[in-house]
Amino acid sequence: MNEENFKKEILNFEDEYLSPYAAKNREAKRERKIYHPFRGPYSRDRDHILYSGSFHRYIGKTQVIYFSASFDEQLSNRSIHTLQVSQIARTIGRALKLNLDLIEAIALGHDLGHAPFGHDGEEILQEICREKKIGKFFHNIHSLRIVDKLADACRGMNLTFQVRDGILSHDGEVNEKYLKPDRDKTEVDLIDYCQKKSLGEELKLVPASLEGCVVRMSDAISYVGQDFEDAIRIGILKKDELPEEVKRKLGESNTDIINSLVTDIIINSYNRDEIIYSSDIAERIFELKQFNVERIYKNPKLKAKKTKLRTSFKFLFNRFLNDINRRDEDSLIFKEWIFNRGKNKGKDYVNSNLSEQIVVDYIASMTDRYFNNAYIKYKK
């Protein structure tokens, strides 16, 4: 049997096993055709993401509690979060007979565009972009920019539409009882969303695949209990402060919460073209999300660090912007971002992007430690 027939046999076997609502390998759409003798289209995308520089940097980007991460390495970081999203989504996807390669590719790539220092870093970059009048920064849009434009020395990863759509549509912060895929979406819809969202319009983008819906739900499942346990770990909260109805319905630990939510989704979504919670469970996860917002994300101990962080972001942004405009090739932004050996983005990148956008790209790529080291270097 030749390679092409062997590959068809493997992928056809996989597609026949899948649910009628699952994304089939034969339906994958990609801008530039590629060929591999054994891997399916979504498997190839997953591996490309896994071996990318942006994926490697997950480990140096904190999730929520960034000021403690340097001395408590058991706190969740972006790498741990991403792997947990992937595993939760795979558990749901396996039970629902969905395409696990597609699920894993979306899950592993969904946060590639996150700035250092979690959502505080994202919000500060949004403020700076608004001041510079270049369109607001959103990590899901920047994740798509990475895989489409910045990766592989600005060649892009050439991922399938289904994976790219799932990455862009992953928003796990929205309260949703159910998600039904928008199967009529096209490339035009992705472009339109990015343009309008960057200009400040309030838009909702539903994934085009059931696999994308699973990842979006799993994103929230992965962090609601984990953030609570991290807050206990650093002394912001005590375990007995968890709302009573949440404890009664979901459990008191991250493990219990994940099990409750995953089980509920599987039972209610089986053999359906949607991903759905039961009404009671949906109310409890919404309650837990709001509890986390009020007691963790808005906690004065966390917010006190944001003022200092904003000063650091603005200092580095203006420094690098000035370095580009002066063409100071001794600057880190030239040596380690634009002309980095082996990853040279070249003159086309510089000439086809605003200087402000190049600085956003660079700062968003940084790990927390790299950011701090750059600030120390230039603040002397």
C-alpha positions in Angstrom: 0.0 0.0 0.0 1.5 3.4 -1.0 1.7 6.3 1.5 -1.3 8.2 0.1 -3.6 5.2 0.3 -2.3 4.4 3.8 -3.0 7.9 5.0 -6.5 7.8 3.5 -7.3 4.6 5.3 -6.2 5.9 8.6 -8.1 9.2 8.3 -11.2 7.5 6.9 -11.2 5.1 9.8 -11.0 8.1 12.2 -13.8 10.0 10.4 -16.2 7.0 10.4 -15.8 6.6 14.2 -16.6 10.2 14.9 -20.1 11.6 15.8 -22.2 13.0 13.0 -21.6 16.4 14.6 -17.8 16.2 14.8 -15.3 17.9 12.5 -14.1 15.4 9.9 -10.5 15.3 8.8 -11.6 15.4 5.1 -13.4 18.7 5.8 -10.3 20.6 6.9 -9.6 23.8 5.0 -6.1 25.3 4.7 -4.8 28.3 2.7 -1.6 26.6 1.4 -1.9 22.8 0.8 0.6 20.6 2.6 1.2 16.9 2.7 2.2 14.4 5.4 2.1 10.6 4.8 0.6 9.7 8.2 -0.7 12.7 10.1 -4.1 14.2 9.6 -4.6 18.0 9.1 -5.4 18.8 12.7 -2.7 16.5 14.1 -0.2 18.5 12.0 -1.6 21.8 13.3 -1.3 20.6 16.9 2.3 19.6 16.5 3.2 22.9 14.8 1.8 24.8 17.7 3.4 22.5 20.2 6.9 23.1 18.9 6.5 26.8 18.4 8.4 29.5 20.3 5.2 31.0 21.5 4.1 27.7 23.1 7.5 27.4 24.8 7.0 30.8 26.4 3.7 29.8 28.1 5.7 28.5 31.0 7.1 31.9 31.8 3.7 33.7 31.7 1.6 33.7 34.9 -2.1 33.2 34.9 -3.5 35.5 37.6 -1.3 35.8 40.7 1.8 37.1 39.0 3.4 38.8 42.0 3.8 35.4 43.9 4.8 33.2 41.0 8.5 33.9 41.3 8.7 32.3 44.8 5.8 29.8 44.6 6.1 27.7 41.5 3.1 25.6 42.3 0.8 28.5 41.4 -0.8 28.1 38.0 0.9 29.5 34.9 -0.2 29.8 31.3 1.4 26.5 30.5 -0.4 24.6 33.2 -3.7 26.3 32.3 -3.3 25.4 28.6 -2.5 21.8 29.3 -5.5 21.6 31.7 -7.8 23.1 29.1 -6.5 20.5 26.6 -7.1 17.6 28.9 -10.5 18.7 30.1 -11.6 19.3 26.5 -10.2 15.9 25.4 -12.1 14.1 28.1 -15.4 15.8 27.0 -14.5 15.3 23.3 -13.7 11.6 23.7 -17.1 10.9 25.4 -18.9 12.9 22.7 -16.9 11.2 19.9 -15.5 14.5 18.6 -12.2 15.1 16.7 -9.6 15.0 19.5 -6.8 16.3 17.2 -8.8 19.4 16.5 -9.7 19.9 20.1 -6.1 19.6 21.2 -4.8 21.9 18.5 -7.3 24.6 19.5 -6.6 24.1 23.2 -2.9 24.3 22.9 -3.0 27.4 20.7 -5.8 29.3 22.3 -3.6 31.5 24.6 -0.5 32.0 22.4 -1.2 35.8 22.2 -1.4 36.4 26.0 0.7 39.2 27.2 2.9 38.8 30.3 1.3 39.2 33.7 -2.1 37.8 32.8 -5.2 39.9 32.2 -3.6 42.9 34.0 -0.9 42.9 31.3 -3.6 42.6 28.6 -5.6 45.5 30.0 -2.5 47.7 30.2 -1.6 47.0 26.6 -5.2 47.8 25.7 -4.9 51.2 27.4 -1.6 51.9 25.6 -3.0 50.9 22.2 -6.0 53.1 22.7 -3.7 56.0 23.6 -1.6 55.4 20.5 -4.8 55.1 18.4 -3.8 51.7 16.9 -6.8 49.6 17.9 -7.3 47.8 21.2 -5.3 44.7 22.1 -7.1 41.4 22.7 -5.2 38.2 23.4 -7.5 36.1 21.2 -7.0 38.4 18.2 -3.2 38.5 18.9 -3.1 34.7 19.1 -4.5 34.6 15.6 -2.0 37.2 14.5 0.8 35.0 15.9 -0.2 31.8 14.0 -1.1 33.7 10.8 1.6 36.5 10.6 4.4 36.3 13.2 5.3 32.7 13.6 8.1 31.0 11.7 9.9 34.3 10.8 6.7 35.9 9.6 5.7 33.0 7.3 2.9 32.0 9.6 2.0 28.4 10.6 -0.5 27.8 7.8 -3.1 26.3 10.2 -6.5 25.0 9.1 -9.5 27.4 9.2 -11.1 25.2 11.9 -8.1 25.5 14.3 -7.7 29.2 13.6 -11.4 29.8 14.2 -11.3 27.9 17.5 -8.3 29.9 18.7 -10.0 33.2 17.9 -13.4 32.1 19.3 -12.2 30.6 22.6 -13.5 33.3 25.0 -14.0 31.4 28.3 -15.0 34.4 30.3 -18.5 34.8 28.8 -21.3 33.2 30.9 -22.9 30.6 28.6 -25.3 27.8 29.5 -24.9 26.4 26.0 -23.0 26.8 22.8 -24.2 25.8 19.3 -21.6 26.0 16.5 -21.9 28.6 13.8 -21.3 26.2 10.8 -21.8 29.0 8.2 -18.7 31.0 9.3 -16.2 31.9 6.7 -12.8 33.6 6.6 -14.6 36.9 6.0 -16.3 36.6 9.4 -12.9 36.2 11.2 -11.5 39.2 9.5 -14.6 41.3 10.2 -14.6 40.3 13.9 -10.9 41.2 14.3 -11.3 44.6 12.7 -14.5 45.6 14.6 -13.4 44.2 17.9 -10.1 46.1 17.7 -12.0 49.3 17.1 -14.0 48.7 20.4 -17.2 47.1 19.2 -18.8 44.6 21.5 -19.1 41.4 19.5 -19.7 37.8 20.2 -18.0 35.2 18.1 -19.3 31.6 18.3 -17.0 28.8 17.2 -17.6 27.2 13.8 -17.1 23.6 15.2 -18.4 21.6 18.1 -14.8 21.0 19.0 -14.3 24.8 19.3 -17.3 25.0 21.6 -15.9 22.3 23.8 -12.6 24.1 24.2 -14.4 27.4 24.9 -16.4 25.7 27.7 -13.3 23.9 29.0 -11.3 27.2 29.2 -13.7 28.3 32.0 -13.8 24.9 33.7 -10.0 24.9 33.9 -9.6 28.2 35.7 -12.7 28.7 38.0 -11.6 26.2 40.6 -7.9 26.6 40.0 -7.9 30.3 40.6 -9.8 29.8 43.9 -7.2 27.3 45.1 -4.4 29.6 44.1 -6.0 32.4 46.1 -6.2 30.1 49.1 -2.5 29.2 48.6 -1.4 32.8 48.9 -3.8 33.7 51.7 -6.3 35.9 49.8 -9.2 33.5 50.6 -10.0 30.7 53.0 -11.6 27.4 51.8 -14.7 27.9 53.8 -15.5 31.2 52.0 -16.7 29.3 48.9 -20.4 30.0 48.4 -22.6 27.3 50.0 -24.6 26.5 46.8 -21.4 26.2 44.8 -20.0 23.8 47.4 -23.2 21.8 47.5 -23.5 21.5 43.7 -20.0 21.5 42.4 -17.8 20.5 45.4 -15.1 22.2 47.5 -11.9 21.4 45.6 -10.7 22.1 42.1 -10.9 18.4 41.3 -14.5 18.1 42.5 -15.5 21.2 40.5 -13.9 20.0 37.3 -15.5 16.5 37.7 -18.9 18.1 38.3 -18.8 20.4 35.3 -17.3 17.9 32.9 -19.9 15.2 33.9 -22.8 17.6 33.5 -21.7 18.7 30.1 -21.2 15.1 28.8 -24.6 14.0 30.1 -26.4 17.0 28.6 -24.5 17.2 25.3 -24.4 13.6 24.2 -25.7 13.1 20.7 -26.5 16.8 20.3 -25.1 19.5 18.1 -24.4 21.8 21.0 -22.5 21.8 24.3 -24.8 22.5 27.2 -24.9 22.6 31.0 -28.0 21.8 33.0 -29.7 25.0 34.3 -28.7 24.4 38.0 -25.0 23.7 37.2 -24.8 26.7 34.8 -26.0 29.0 37.6 -23.4 27.6 40.0 -20.5 28.1 37.6 -21.7 31.7 36.9 -21.9 32.3 40.6 -18.4 30.9 41.1 -17.0 33.1 38.3 -18.6 36.2 39.9 -17.2 35.2 43.3 -13.7 35.0 41.8 -14.1 38.4 40.1 -15.1 40.1 43.3 -12.9 38.3 45.8 -9.8 37.5 43.7 -9.4 39.5 40.5 -10.5 42.8 42.2 -8.7 42.0 45.4 -6.7 45.1 46.6 -3.6 42.9 47.2 -3.6 42.1 43.5 -4.7 45.5 42.2 -2.0 47.3 44.2 0.6 45.7 41.9 -1.1 46.9 38.7 -0.2 50.6 39.2 3.5 49.8 39.3 3.1 47.4 36.3 1.4 50.1 34.2 4.3 52.4 34.8 6.7 49.6 33.7 4.7 48.8 30.5 4.5 52.4 29.5 8.2 53.0 30.1 9.2 50.0 28.0 6.7 50.7 25.3 7.9 54.3 24.8 11.6 53.2 25.0 11.2 50.6 22.3 9.1 52.9 20.1 11.8 55.5 20.3 14.5 52.9 19.5 12.6 51.8 16.4 12.1 55.4 15.2 15.8 56.1 15.8 16.8 52.9 14.1 18.8 51.9 17.2 19.8 48.4 16.2 21.6 47.8 19.5 18.2 47.9 21.2 16.7 44.6 22.4 13.7 45.1 20.0 16.1 44.8 17.1 18.5 42.2 18.4 16.0 39.9 20.0 12.8 40.4 18.1 13.2 41.9 14.6 16.6 40.5 13.7 16.8 37.6 16.1 19.1 34.9 14.5 17.2 32.0 13.1 13.9 34.0 13.5 14.7 37.1 11.5 11.5 38.9 10.7 13.3 41.1 8.2 12.7 44.5 6.6 9.3 43.6 5.2 8.0 43.1 8.7 9.4 46.5 9.7 8.2 48.3 6.6 4.7 46.8 6.5 3.8 47.4 10.2 3.4 50.5 12.3 6.2 51.0 14.8 3.6 50.9 17.5 2.4 47.5 16.4 5.9 46.1 16.3 6.3 47.2 19.9 3.0 45.5 20.9 4.1 42.3 19.1 7.4 42.3 21.1 6.0 43.1 24.5 3.1 40.7 24.1 5.6 37.9 23.3 7.5 38.4 26.6 7.5 36.2 29.6 7.1 37.9 33.0 10.8 37.4 33.8 12.0 38.6 30.4 9.8 41.7 30.8 11.2 42.4 34.3 14.8 42.0 33.1 14.2 44.3 30.1 12.8 46.9 32.5 15.7 46.7 34.9 18.2 46.9 32.0 16.7 50.1 30.6 15.6 51.8 33.8 19.2 52.0 35.2 
